[in-house]
């Protein structure tokens, strides 16, 4: 849980009244959202050893209030030197660019913001969650929660996929669950972090059960993002797919700003085609799709040789504004 936020700023920032004003307003804004916030001035001209010592002193002081300060805090700096030292202390660090440090390079930082005054609380929270490896809650419907997948979900996926009906019209999981977990770990690190979207986990709110998967992906050889979904056999014929995919499409249109989305479905899968049509998709053409990109086992993202690839025929369906 995000409990603490601290700006780690260069002492020379104190000379810029407009910047100091934005920083103080951001501190108040975060306080209003329940996060104890403050700022600390450091001299970026000091040696890294001196900066490190001062950060250690700051952390020691903070640990008196919260022994788990490193797990519950977010730090933001406008100095690449301070950022480098903070990362060595395993702190969750964000970079900030403004008109007084526009040429600063933050090597290695995952998140760099501009315009302090315009950062929404949700952006701070999601940055913290990503740095801490906490899955994002994407959206809610009347009956379901859609969130990012985590490693623990994989065992539940195998329960869902063990019904032969689940792989009648789509690919299954890797034969070895450890391969699927390695793939999922890479997916979390590379796809969610890079794109900000992906295939997500669907949870029935009433029971807390994982009932399926849905979301957006990018398929090699096609220019449009792709909607995909599956609901476990036990939960089918209850309207979950329509309910969740309708909300996901709204998210894609309103939040992700997609103006065109494709779906690939086997022509025998009449139920999915019906759902897609209700969502506004129209059939375009039949295409050949590679089905076993990684083969039967996962080797750090290495794909199978094209000569060993398997292909299936799918109907391409398109939704557009």
C-alpha positions as CSV (number, residue, x, y, z in Angstrom):
1,X,0.0,0.0,0.0
2,X,1.3,3.5,-0.9
3,X,1.6,5.3,2.4
4,X,4.5,7.8,1.9
5,X,5.6,10.1,-0.9
6,X,8.8,12.2,-0.8
7,X,10.2,14.6,-3.3
8,X,14.1,14.3,-3.4
9,X,15.0,17.7,-5.0
10,X,18.1,19.6,-5.8
11,X,18.8,22.5,-3.5
12,X,18.9,24.9,-6.4
13,X,15.2,24.3,-7.0
14,X,14.5,26.6,-4.0
15,X,15.4,29.5,-6.3
16,X,12.4,28.8,-8.6
17,X,9.2,30.1,-6.9
18,X,6.9,28.6,-9.5
19,X,8.5,25.1,-9.2
20,X,8.3,25.3,-5.4
21,X,4.7,26.3,-5.6
22,X,3.9,23.3,-7.8
23,X,5.8,20.9,-5.5
24,X,3.9,22.2,-2.4
25,X,0.6,21.9,-4.2
26,X,1.4,18.3,-5.2
27,X,2.3,17.5,-1.6
28,X,-1.1,18.9,-0.5
29,X,-2.9,17.0,-3.2
30,X,-1.3,13.7,-2.2
31,X,-2.1,14.3,1.5
32,X,-5.7,14.8,0.5
33,X,-5.6,11.4,-1.1
34,X,-4.4,9.8,2.1
35,X,-0.6,9.6,1.3
36,X,1.7,11.3,3.9
37,X,3.9,13.5,1.7
38,X,6.8,15.9,2.0
39,X,9.9,17.1,0.1
40,X,13.6,17.1,0.9
41,X,16.3,19.2,-0.6
42,X,19.7,17.6,-1.4
43,X,22.7,19.0,-3.1
44,X,23.2,17.2,-6.4
45,X,26.7,18.7,-6.6
46,X,27.8,16.6,-3.6
47,X,29.6,13.4,-4.2
48,X,27.5,10.2,-4.5
49,X,28.9,9.1,-1.1
50,X,27.5,12.2,0.6
51,X,24.2,12.0,-1.2
52,X,24.0,8.3,-0.2
53,X,24.7,9.1,3.4
54,X,22.0,11.8,3.5
55,X,19.5,9.4,1.9
56,X,20.4,6.7,4.5
57,X,19.8,9.3,7.3
58,X,16.4,10.1,5.7
59,X,15.4,6.5,5.5
60,X,16.5,5.7,9.1
61,X,14.3,8.6,10.3
62,X,11.4,7.3,8.2
63,X,11.8,3.8,9.5
64,X,11.0,4.9,13.0
65,X,7.4,5.6,11.7
66,X,7.3,2.7,9.3
67,X,9.9,-0.2,9.3
68,X,8.7,-1.2,5.8
69,X,9.2,2.3,4.4
70,X,10.9,1.0,1.2
71,X,7.8,-1.2,0.3
72,X,5.3,1.5,1.1
73,X,6.8,4.6,-0.4
74,X,7.3,6.5,-3.6
75,X,10.1,9.0,-4.3
76,X,10.3,11.5,-7.0
77,X,13.4,13.5,-8.1
78,X,14.5,16.0,-10.7
79,X,18.2,15.0,-10.4
80,X,19.8,12.1,-12.3
81,X,22.5,11.9,-9.6
82,X,20.0,11.6,-6.8
83,X,18.0,9.1,-8.8
84,X,21.0,6.9,-9.3
85,X,21.8,6.9,-5.6
86,X,18.2,6.3,-4.6
87,X,17.9,3.3,-6.9
88,X,21.0,1.8,-5.2
89,X,19.0,1.9,-2.0
90,X,16.2,0.0,-3.7
91,X,13.8,2.9,-3.5
92,X,10.8,3.3,-5.8
93,X,12.0,6.3,-7.8
94,X,10.2,8.4,-10.4
95,X,11.9,11.1,-12.5
96,X,10.4,14.5,-13.1
97,X,11.2,16.9,-15.9
98,X,10.4,20.6,-15.8
99,X,11.6,23.7,-17.5
100,X,14.7,24.1,-15.2
101,X,16.1,20.5,-15.9
102,X,14.8,19.8,-19.4
103,X,18.0,18.2,-20.5
104,X,18.3,15.8,-17.6
105,X,18.7,12.1,-18.5
106,X,17.3,9.6,-16.1
107,X,19.2,6.4,-17.0
108,X,17.4,3.3,-15.8
109,X,14.2,4.9,-14.4
110,X,11.0,3.2,-15.6
111,X,8.8,6.3,-15.1
112,X,9.6,9.9,-16.0
113,X,6.9,12.6,-15.7
114,X,6.6,16.1,-17.0
115,X,4.5,19.0,-15.5
116,X,4.2,18.2,-11.8
117,X,1.0,20.1,-11.4
118,X,-0.8,17.9,-14.0
119,X,0.0,14.5,-12.5
120,X,-3.2,12.7,-11.4
121,X,-3.2,10.6,-8.2
122,X,-4.0,7.5,-10.2
123,X,-0.7,7.9,-12.1
124,X,1.3,8.1,-8.9
125,X,-0.6,5.0,-7.6
126,X,-0.2,3.0,-10.7
127,X,3.5,3.8,-10.9
128,X,4.0,2.7,-7.4
129,X,2.1,-0.6,-8.1
130,X,4.1,-1.3,-11.2
131,X,7.4,-0.7,-9.3
132,X,6.2,-3.0,-6.4
133,X,4.9,-5.7,-8.8
134,X,1.3,-5.1,-7.7
135,X,-1.3,-6.0,-10.4
136,X,-3.4,-3.1,-11.6
137,X,-7.2,-3.2,-11.1
138,X,-8.3,-2.3,-14.6
139,X,-12.1,-2.0,-14.4
140,X,-15.3,-3.3,-12.7
141,X,-18.6,-4.4,-14.1
142,X,-21.8,-5.2,-12.1
143,X,-20.6,-8.8,-11.4
144,X,-16.9,-8.9,-12.3
145,X,-13.5,-7.4,-11.5
146,X,-10.9,-7.2,-14.3
147,X,-7.3,-6.9,-13.2
148,X,-3.9,-7.7,-14.4
149,X,-2.8,-11.3,-14.2
150,X,-0.4,-12.4,-11.5
151,X,1.7,-15.6,-11.2
152,X,-0.7,-17.1,-8.7
153,X,-3.5,-17.0,-11.4
154,X,-1.7,-19.6,-13.5
155,X,-2.8,-22.6,-11.4
156,X,-6.5,-21.4,-11.7
157,X,-6.1,-21.1,-15.5
158,X,-5.1,-24.8,-15.7
159,X,-8.3,-25.7,-13.9
160,X,-10.3,-23.7,-16.4
161,X,-8.4,-25.0,-19.4
162,X,-8.6,-28.7,-18.4
163,X,-12.2,-28.9,-19.9
164,X,-11.7,-30.0,-23.5
165,X,-14.3,-27.4,-24.6
166,X,-11.9,-24.6,-23.7
167,X,-9.4,-25.6,-26.4
168,X,-12.0,-26.4,-29.0
169,X,-11.6,-23.0,-30.7
170,X,-8.4,-21.7,-29.2
171,X,-4.9,-22.6,-28.1
172,X,-4.3,-24.1,-24.7
173,X,-1.6,-23.4,-22.1
174,X,1.9,-24.9,-22.1
175,X,2.1,-28.5,-21.1
176,X,4.3,-27.7,-18.2
177,X,2.9,-25.2,-15.7
178,X,6.4,-23.9,-15.0
179,X,6.7,-22.9,-18.6
180,X,3.4,-21.0,-18.3
181,X,4.6,-19.3,-15.2
182,X,7.9,-18.2,-16.9
183,X,5.8,-16.9,-19.8
184,X,3.5,-15.1,-17.5
185,X,6.4,-13.5,-15.6
186,X,7.9,-12.2,-18.8
187,X,4.4,-11.0,-19.9
188,X,4.0,-9.0,-16.7
189,X,7.5,-7.5,-17.0
190,X,7.5,-6.7,-20.7
191,X,3.9,-6.4,-22.0
192,X,2.0,-4.8,-19.1
193,X,5.0,-2.5,-18.3
194,X,5.6,-1.5,-21.9
195,X,2.1,-1.3,-23.4
196,X,0.0,-0.5,-20.3
197,X,-2.6,-3.1,-21.5
198,X,-2.7,-6.8,-22.3
199,X,-4.8,-9.9,-21.5
200,X,-6.2,-9.6,-18.0
201,X,-7.8,-11.9,-15.4
202,X,-11.6,-11.9,-14.8
203,X,-12.8,-12.4,-11.3
204,X,-16.5,-13.0,-10.2
205,X,-16.9,-10.5,-7.4
206,X,-19.5,-12.5,-5.5
207,X,-17.5,-15.6,-5.2
208,X,-13.9,-14.3,-5.7
209,X,-13.4,-17.0,-8.3
210,X,-11.2,-16.6,-11.4
211,X,-13.7,-17.3,-14.2
212,X,-11.7,-16.4,-17.4
213,X,-9.4,-14.0,-19.2
214,X,-10.0,-11.1,-21.6
215,X,-8.2,-8.0,-22.9
216,X,-6.2,-6.5,-25.8
217,X,-3.1,-7.9,-27.5
218,X,-1.0,-7.1,-30.5
219,X,-0.6,-9.9,-33.1
220,X,2.4,-10.0,-35.4
221,X,1.6,-9.1,-39.0
222,X,-1.6,-7.1,-38.1
223,X,-1.8,-3.3,-37.5
224,X,-4.8,-3.2,-35.2
225,X,-4.9,-4.2,-31.5
226,X,-6.9,-7.4,-30.9
227,X,-9.7,-8.2,-28.4
228,X,-9.6,-11.7,-27.0
229,X,-11.7,-13.4,-24.3
230,X,-12.6,-16.7,-22.7
231,X,-14.9,-17.7,-19.9
232,X,-14.6,-21.0,-18.1
233,X,-17.3,-23.6,-19.0
234,X,-18.7,-23.5,-15.5
235,X,-19.5,-19.8,-15.9
236,X,-20.7,-19.8,-19.5
237,X,-24.3,-19.0,-20.6
238,X,-24.6,-16.3,-17.9
239,X,-23.7,-13.3,-19.9
240,X,-20.3,-12.8,-18.4
241,X,-18.4,-12.5,-21.8
242,X,-20.8,-9.9,-23.1
243,X,-20.7,-7.9,-19.8
244,X,-17.0,-7.9,-19.5
245,X,-16.1,-7.4,-23.1
246,X,-18.5,-4.5,-23.4
247,X,-16.7,-2.8,-20.5
248,X,-13.3,-3.6,-21.9
249,X,-14.2,-2.1,-25.3
250,X,-15.4,1.0,-23.5
251,X,-12.0,1.1,-21.7
252,X,-10.2,0.7,-25.0
253,X,-12.2,3.5,-26.6
254,X,-12.2,6.0,-23.7
255,X,-9.0,5.3,-21.8
256,X,-6.6,3.8,-24.4
257,X,-8.1,5.8,-27.3
258,X,-8.4,3.0,-29.7
259,X,-10.3,3.9,-32.9
260,X,-10.2,0.4,-34.4
261,X,-10.0,-3.1,-32.8
262,X,-9.9,-6.5,-34.4
263,X,-10.9,-10.0,-33.2
264,X,-9.9,-13.3,-34.6
265,X,-12.3,-16.2,-34.2
266,X,-12.8,-19.5,-35.9
267,X,-15.8,-19.6,-38.1
268,X,-17.2,-22.6,-36.2
269,X,-17.3,-20.6,-33.0
270,X,-20.8,-19.2,-33.5
271,X,-21.2,-18.1,-29.9
272,X,-18.1,-15.8,-29.9
273,X,-19.1,-14.4,-33.3
274,X,-22.5,-13.6,-32.0
275,X,-21.0,-11.8,-28.9
276,X,-18.6,-9.8,-31.2
277,X,-21.4,-8.7,-33.5
278,X,-23.3,-7.4,-30.4
279,X,-20.2,-5.5,-29.5
280,X,-20.2,-3.8,-32.9
281,X,-17.7,-6.0,-34.8
282,X,-18.2,-6.9,-38.4
283,X,-16.7,-9.8,-40.3
284,X,-14.1,-8.8,-42.8
285,X,-12.3,-11.8,-44.2
286,X,-10.9,-15.3,-43.5
287,X,-7.2,-15.3,-42.5
288,X,-4.5,-17.9,-41.6
289,X,-3.2,-17.5,-38.1
290,X,-0.1,-19.1,-36.6
291,X,-1.2,-21.0,-33.5
292,X,1.9,-22.3,-31.8
293,X,4.2,-19.3,-31.7
294,X,6.3,-20.7,-28.9
295,X,5.7,-24.5,-29.5
296,X,4.9,-26.8,-26.6
297,X,7.4,-25.3,-24.2
298,X,8.6,-21.8,-23.4
299,X,12.2,-20.9,-23.9
300,X,12.6,-17.3,-22.8
301,X,10.4,-15.9,-25.6
302,X,12.1,-17.9,-28.5
303,X,9.6,-18.6,-31.2
304,X,9.3,-21.8,-33.2
305,X,10.9,-22.0,-36.6
306,X,8.4,-21.0,-39.4
307,X,8.8,-24.4,-41.0
308,X,7.4,-26.0,-37.7
309,X,4.6,-23.5,-37.3
310,X,1.0,-24.6,-37.2
311,X,-1.7,-22.5,-38.8
312,X,-5.5,-22.3,-38.4
313,X,-8.2,-20.5,-40.4
314,X,-9.9,-17.6,-38.5
315,X,-12.5,-15.0,-39.4
316,X,-11.1,-11.5,-38.9
317,X,-13.7,-9.1,-37.4
318,X,-13.3,-5.4,-37.0
319,X,-14.8,-2.7,-34.8
320,X,-14.2,0.9,-35.7
321,X,-15.4,4.3,-34.7
